[in-house]
Amino acid sequence: MDTYKTAQFDEVTIPLGPLGKNGLIRSETIQGKATYISYKVPQDRSPLEFISNYQQALQRAGFRILWQCANRSCRTQDGDISTTLWRGAPTRRDGNSEPFLFENGRMLTAEHRAANGVRTLVFINDNTEFGSSQIASVYAVQTVPMQSGMVGSDAGQLTSQGMASALARQGRFAMRLPFDFNQATLRPDALPTVVELARLMQQYPALRVRLEGHTDRVGTDAYNQKLSLGRAQAVKAVLLAQGITGPRIEVAAFGATRPVASNDTDEGRAQNRRVEVVDLTPGVISAVTPTPAGVTPAMAAAPSMNGMPAMGGNAPATPRNTGTPSANIPGSELAGTAADAVRDETNYQVRQGVRGLVRGFFGN
C-alpha cells in the first residue's frame, strides 16, 4: 500500500464506462464517505491477477460487478487520458487527476446495496503509469449522510408556546429531530425540543398526545416500520423521564407510508423523517389557562456541560431504579433512558464500513 486517505463526507465520481477524448463517457457522482488507496503492485503480479482477486473479494461481500474492461477497450482513443474522480485523492498527478494510460491494464466498478438502502461503490484502476512500476488505485464511496448539527443555531427552535399554538390551530405538529443515520436513539441536541414538549404537557395536565413516527422510503417497509416505532418510543422515554405519565402518551408507527414531501431528493427525505405530535384532547389548550410556573416541577435551563444542555433544575434527581419519574434528570441520563428504551428496536447497523471493506482484501 502506497497511499491511503478517507473523508467522512465528500463527492466522488465513479466510472461506469470507458474513457473518451473529454473524459468519462459514463459515470455517477456520489456523495458520502470516501476512501482512496493506491498500491505499488509487484512486477510479477499482472493486472489480471490483481483485478481478479478484488473481483472475488467483492463478490463474496455481496457486491455485483457494474462494469469492467481490459487494456485498450478501457478507452475510445489513443494517448494519455486523465480525469479527477475525487479531489481529495492524493494521486501523483497535478490536480489530483487519476491517470489512465492503458497498454496492459484493467478497470472494474462494483456496487453493493444494503437492505437499508445504503450503497457502496468501488472502482479499481490498475495501470502501468510509471515505467515498469505498476500502480493500482482503489476508490470507494458509501452513501452515508453528512453529519449535521456542526454549526449551531437556535433559529426555528420549537418552543412550548409554538407547540401549543400549532395544536390549538391544527391539532398536530411535526418534530424533525436529529437522529443519527439508521438509529432510533435520540442525540443530545434533540433533547431540548423534546423537553419543550414535556414543558407543554406539564402546563396542560389534561393534555394527551400521540407520537407518530415516520421515515423516508430508503430501506424495506418492515425496516422503516420498526425504525419509526423506535424513534417515537425514544421521544416517549424522554417524556416519561421528565415526569409525564404513561397514560398521557400513545405511540404509533407509519414507516414511509405517509410522506409529506418527495422522497426523490435529500431535502424531501429529510422532511419525511419526523415524529409528529397529535393532540388527543382537542380544546384543552384553547380552553384552559396554562398552569402557572412553579406549580409543576421546574425545568429551568441549567448551564451546559460538554456542549449538551443540562435539563435539571435545583432539586436532586430521583434515581431511575426507584421507578419514580423525575423532571430533573440530567441530560446525560435522559439520553441513557432513551437509549435503554429503544435498544431492542434498532439492531441493524452498517457493520462493514468502507475502510474495512477495501483495506482488508489484501494483506501485507
FIPANU-189652 format. One record per residue (C-alpha): residue number from 1; residue in one letter; x, y negated, z. Coordinates in nm, 2 decimals, padded with zeros to 4 digits. Layout:
NUM A X Y Z
...
//
This chain:
1 M 00.00 00.00 00.00
2 D 00.14 -00.33 -00.11
3 T -00.13 -00.59 -00.01
4 Y -00.44 -00.58 00.20
5 K -00.69 -00.87 00.26
6 T -01.05 -00.89 00.37
7 A -01.31 -01.16 00.43
8 Q -01.63 -01.12 00.63
9 F -01.83 -01.31 00.36
10 D -01.73 -01.42 00.01
11 E -01.82 -01.38 -00.36
12 V -01.66 -01.10 -00.57
13 T -01.71 -01.03 -00.94
14 I -01.73 -00.66 -01.02
15 P -01.66 -00.54 -01.38
16 L -01.93 -00.32 -01.54
17 G -01.78 -00.30 -01.89
18 P -01.47 -00.36 -02.10
19 L -01.28 -00.69 -02.12
20 G -01.32 -00.92 -02.42
21 K -01.14 -01.23 -02.55
22 N -01.30 -01.46 -02.30
23 G -01.30 -01.22 -02.00
24 L -01.56 -00.97 -01.88
25 I -01.83 -00.86 -02.12
26 R -02.05 -00.71 -01.84
27 S -02.01 -00.78 -01.47
28 E -02.20 -00.86 -01.15
29 T -02.11 -01.12 -00.90
30 I -02.20 -01.02 -00.54
31 Q -02.18 -01.19 -00.21
32 G -02.09 -01.00 00.11
33 K -01.79 -00.85 00.29
34 A -01.50 -00.85 00.06
35 T -01.18 -00.63 00.06
36 Y -00.88 -00.63 -00.17
37 I -00.60 -00.37 -00.17
38 S -00.31 -00.33 -00.41
39 Y -00.09 -00.02 -00.43
40 K 00.25 00.04 -00.57
41 V 00.19 00.38 -00.73
42 P 00.48 00.62 -00.76
43 Q 00.61 00.66 -01.12
44 D 00.54 01.03 -01.11
45 R 00.16 00.97 -01.04
46 S -00.04 00.90 -01.35
47 P -00.34 00.66 -01.37
48 L -00.55 00.96 -01.44
49 E -00.44 01.13 -01.12
50 F -00.49 00.80 -00.92
51 I -00.83 00.73 -01.05
52 S -00.95 01.09 -01.03
53 N -00.86 01.10 -00.66
54 Y -01.06 00.79 -00.60
55 Q -01.35 00.91 -00.80
56 Q -01.37 01.24 -00.60
57 A -01.34 01.05 -00.27
58 L -01.61 00.80 -00.37
59 Q -01.85 01.07 -00.49
60 R -01.80 01.26 -00.16
61 A -01.90 00.95 00.02
62 G -02.23 00.92 -00.18
63 F -02.12 00.68 -00.45
64 R -02.22 00.70 -00.81
65 I -02.00 00.60 -01.10
66 L -02.13 00.30 -01.29
67 W -01.86 00.27 -01.55
68 Q -01.51 00.39 -01.62
69 C -01.26 00.36 -01.91
70 A -00.91 00.47 -02.02
71 N -00.63 00.29 -02.20
72 R -00.73 00.07 -02.49
73 S -01.10 00.15 -02.45
74 C -01.09 -00.08 -02.15
75 R -01.07 -00.39 -02.37
76 T -01.20 -00.51 -02.70
77 Q -00.89 -00.68 -02.83
78 D -00.51 -00.65 -02.80
79 G -00.30 -00.89 -02.59
80 D -00.28 -01.00 -02.23
81 I -00.61 -01.04 -02.06
82 S -00.66 -01.16 -01.70
83 T -00.96 -01.29 -01.51
84 T -01.04 -01.39 -01.15
85 L -01.25 -01.13 -00.97
86 W -01.21 -01.27 -00.61
87 R -01.03 -01.60 -00.54
88 G -00.93 -01.46 -00.20
89 A -00.74 -01.17 -00.35
90 P -00.36 -01.23 -00.33
91 T -00.28 -01.09 -00.67
92 R 00.06 -01.16 -00.84
93 R -00.08 -01.39 -01.10
94 D -00.13 -01.77 -01.06
95 G -00.49 -01.85 -00.96
96 N -00.55 -01.50 -00.81
97 S -00.63 -01.36 -01.16
98 E -00.64 -00.99 -01.20
99 P -00.42 -00.87 -01.49
100 F -00.54 -00.62 -01.74
101 L -00.25 -00.51 -01.96
102 F -00.35 -00.17 -02.07
103 E -00.14 00.07 -02.27
104 N -00.17 00.36 -02.02
105 G -00.42 00.26 -01.76
106 R -00.77 00.32 -01.63
107 M -01.06 00.14 -01.46
108 L -01.35 00.26 -01.26
109 T -01.65 00.10 -01.09
110 A -01.87 00.28 -00.84
111 E -02.17 00.19 -00.63
112 H -02.33 00.32 -00.30
113 R -02.68 00.23 -00.19
114 A -02.76 00.29 00.17
115 A -03.11 00.38 00.29
116 N -03.15 00.03 00.44
117 G -03.07 -00.13 00.10
118 V -02.71 -00.23 00.17
119 R -02.50 -00.19 -00.15
120 T -02.12 -00.12 -00.16
121 L -01.94 -00.16 -00.49
122 V -01.58 -00.06 -00.55
123 F -01.38 -00.15 -00.86
124 I -01.03 00.01 -00.93
125 N -00.78 -00.12 -01.18
126 D -00.47 00.09 -01.24
127 N -00.23 -00.06 -01.50
128 T 00.14 -00.10 -01.57
129 E 00.20 -00.47 -01.55
130 F 00.55 -00.48 -01.41
131 G 00.77 -00.28 -01.63
132 S 00.78 00.08 -01.51
133 S 00.63 -00.02 -01.17
134 Q 00.27 00.10 -01.17
135 I 00.03 -00.14 -00.98
136 A -00.32 -00.05 -00.88
137 S -00.58 -00.29 -00.74
138 V -00.89 -00.20 -00.54
139 Y -01.18 -00.44 -00.49
140 A -01.47 -00.37 -00.27
141 V -01.78 -00.57 -00.17
142 Q -02.06 -00.48 00.07
143 T -02.38 -00.68 00.07
144 V -02.39 -00.77 00.44
145 P -02.54 -01.12 00.51
146 M -02.33 -01.42 00.61
147 Q -02.31 -01.48 00.99
148 S -02.54 -01.77 01.06
149 G -02.56 -02.00 01.35
150 M -02.19 -02.10 01.33
151 V -02.29 -02.47 01.30
152 G -02.54 -02.55 01.58
153 S -02.84 -02.79 01.55
154 D -03.14 -02.84 01.76
155 A -03.34 -02.98 01.46
156 G -03.66 -02.78 01.42
157 Q -03.63 -02.60 01.75
158 L -03.97 -02.47 01.86
159 T -04.08 -02.62 02.19
160 S -04.37 -02.51 02.42
161 Q -04.56 -02.82 02.32
162 G -04.52 -02.74 01.95
163 M -04.62 -02.38 02.01
164 A -04.93 -02.50 02.19
165 S -05.02 -02.74 01.91
166 A -04.99 -02.46 01.65
167 L -05.20 -02.21 01.85
168 A -05.47 -02.48 01.90
169 R -05.48 -02.57 01.53
170 Q -05.44 -02.23 01.36
171 G -05.42 -01.96 01.62
172 R -05.07 -01.84 01.54
173 F -04.72 -01.94 01.46
174 A -04.40 -01.77 01.33
175 M -04.07 -01.74 01.52
176 R -03.77 -01.68 01.28
177 L -03.53 -01.55 01.54
178 P -03.16 -01.49 01.47
179 F -03.14 -01.12 01.49
180 D -02.82 -00.95 01.37
181 F -02.85 -00.76 01.05
182 N -03.04 -00.44 01.09
183 Q -03.06 -00.49 01.46
184 A -03.36 -00.54 01.70
185 T -03.15 -00.68 01.99
186 L -03.21 -01.05 02.05
187 R -02.89 -01.26 02.02
188 P -02.82 -01.51 02.29
189 D -02.90 -01.80 02.05
190 A -03.26 -01.66 02.01
191 L -03.33 -01.67 02.39
192 P -03.42 -02.04 02.42
193 T -03.71 -02.01 02.17
194 V -03.85 -01.71 02.35
195 V -03.81 -01.88 02.68
196 E -04.02 -02.17 02.54
197 L -04.29 -01.92 02.47
198 A -04.27 -01.79 02.83
199 R -04.29 -02.16 02.94
200 L -04.61 -02.20 02.74
201 M -04.77 -01.88 02.88
202 Q -04.68 -02.00 03.23
203 Q -04.85 -02.33 03.16
204 Y -05.16 -02.15 03.04
205 P -05.21 -01.85 03.28
206 A -05.52 -01.73 03.08
207 L -05.34 -01.72 02.75
208 R -05.28 -01.37 02.60
209 V -05.08 -01.32 02.28
210 R -05.00 -01.05 02.03
211 L -04.64 -01.03 01.90
212 E -04.64 -00.92 01.53
213 G -04.30 -00.80 01.39
214 H -04.23 -00.84 01.02
215 T -03.93 -00.77 00.79
216 D -03.83 -00.83 00.43
217 R -03.86 -00.54 00.18
218 V -03.50 -00.43 00.19
219 G -03.49 -00.07 00.31
220 T -03.76 00.20 00.33
221 D -04.11 00.15 00.46
222 A -04.05 00.37 00.76
223 Y -03.73 00.20 00.85
224 N -03.88 -00.15 00.82
225 Q -04.18 -00.04 01.03
226 K -03.95 00.08 01.30
227 L -03.73 -00.23 01.28
228 S -04.02 -00.48 01.30
229 L -04.16 -00.29 01.61
230 G -03.82 -00.31 01.78
231 R -03.79 -00.68 01.72
232 A -04.14 -00.75 01.86
233 Q -04.06 -00.54 02.16
234 A -03.74 -00.73 02.22
235 V -03.93 -01.05 02.24
236 K -04.18 -00.89 02.48
237 A -03.89 -00.77 02.70
238 V -03.77 -01.12 02.75
239 L -04.12 -01.25 02.83
240 L -04.15 -00.98 03.09
241 A -03.82 -01.08 03.24
242 Q -03.95 -01.43 03.26
243 G -04.24 -01.32 03.48
244 I -04.52 -01.28 03.21
245 T -04.72 -00.98 03.30
246 G -04.75 -00.69 03.05
247 P -05.13 -00.70 03.00
248 R -05.10 -01.05 02.86
249 I -04.87 -00.93 02.57
250 E -04.97 -00.70 02.29
251 V -04.72 -00.57 02.03
252 A -04.78 -00.48 01.66
253 A -04.55 -00.40 01.37
254 F -04.62 -00.46 01.00
255 G -04.28 -00.39 00.84
256 A -04.26 -00.55 00.49
257 T -04.64 -00.53 00.42
258 R -04.72 -00.90 00.49
259 P -04.47 -01.12 00.32
260 V -04.51 -01.50 00.34
261 A -04.25 -01.56 00.06
262 S -04.09 -01.39 -00.23
263 N -03.86 -01.10 -00.15
264 D -03.66 -01.17 -00.46
265 T -03.44 -01.45 -00.31
266 D -03.23 -01.48 00.01
267 E -03.44 -01.77 00.12
268 G -03.77 -01.58 00.08
269 R -03.64 -01.27 00.25
270 A -03.53 -01.49 00.55
271 Q -03.88 -01.63 00.58
272 N -04.03 -01.28 00.58
273 R -03.80 -01.17 00.87
274 R -04.00 -01.31 01.16
275 V -04.21 -01.24 01.48
276 E -04.55 -01.40 01.47
277 V -04.73 -01.51 01.79
278 V -05.11 -01.47 01.76
279 D -05.35 -01.63 02.02
280 L -05.58 -01.36 02.16
281 T -05.77 -01.61 02.37
282 P -05.90 -01.88 02.13
283 G -06.00 -02.20 02.30
284 V -05.79 -02.16 02.61
285 I -05.52 -02.40 02.51
286 S -05.75 -02.67 02.38
287 A -06.00 -02.64 02.67
288 V -05.76 -02.61 02.97
289 T -05.51 -02.86 03.10
290 P -05.17 -02.71 03.14
291 T -05.07 -02.61 03.49
292 P -04.86 -02.89 03.64
293 A -04.49 -02.84 03.67
294 G -04.39 -02.69 04.00
295 V -04.69 -02.46 04.04
296 T -04.54 -02.19 03.83
297 P -04.18 -02.07 03.86
298 A -03.95 -02.34 03.73
299 M -03.74 -02.27 03.42
300 A -03.52 -02.58 03.44
301 A -03.23 -02.58 03.20
302 A -02.90 -02.50 03.36
303 P -02.55 -02.57 03.23
304 S -02.45 -02.33 02.96
305 M -02.20 -02.06 03.02
306 N -01.97 -01.93 02.74
307 G -02.18 -02.12 02.49
308 M -02.51 -01.95 02.59
309 P -02.78 -02.15 02.77
310 A -02.84 -02.03 03.12
311 M -03.21 -01.95 03.18
312 G -03.22 -01.96 03.55
313 G -03.34 -02.23 03.80
314 N -03.22 -02.27 04.15
315 A -03.40 -01.97 04.30
316 P -03.20 -01.65 04.32
317 A -03.27 -01.39 04.05
318 T -03.47 -01.08 04.15
319 P -03.27 -00.77 04.09
320 R -03.41 -00.57 03.80
321 N -03.41 -00.24 03.99
322 T -03.68 -00.37 04.22
323 G -03.94 -00.37 03.94
324 T -04.03 -00.73 04.02
325 P -04.01 -00.96 03.72
326 S -03.83 -01.29 03.78
327 A -03.85 -01.62 03.59
328 N -03.49 -01.69 03.69
329 I -03.29 -01.41 03.54
330 P -02.96 -01.54 03.39
331 G -02.93 -01.54 03.02
332 S -02.68 -01.26 03.00
333 E -02.91 -01.03 03.20
334 L -03.20 -01.13 02.98
335 A -03.01 -01.02 02.68
336 G -02.93 -00.69 02.85
337 T -03.30 -00.64 02.94
338 A -03.40 -00.69 02.57
339 A -03.13 -00.46 02.46
340 D -03.24 -00.19 02.70
341 A -03.60 -00.21 02.58
342 V -03.52 -00.15 02.22
343 R -03.21 00.07 02.22
344 D -03.41 00.37 02.12
345 E -03.59 00.17 01.85
346 T -03.29 00.09 01.63
347 N -03.04 00.37 01.59
348 Y -02.94 00.30 01.23
349 Q -02.60 00.14 01.19
350 V -02.38 00.07 00.89
351 R -02.13 00.33 01.01
352 Q -01.89 00.31 00.72
353 G -01.75 -00.04 00.67
354 V -01.57 -00.14 00.35
355 R -01.23 -00.12 00.52
356 G -01.27 00.23 00.64
357 L -01.42 00.33 00.30
358 V -01.14 00.21 00.08
359 R -00.84 00.23 00.31
360 G -00.88 00.58 00.43
361 F -00.89 00.75 00.09
362 F -00.52 00.77 00.06
363 G -00.27 00.85 00.34
364 N 00.08 00.71 00.37
//
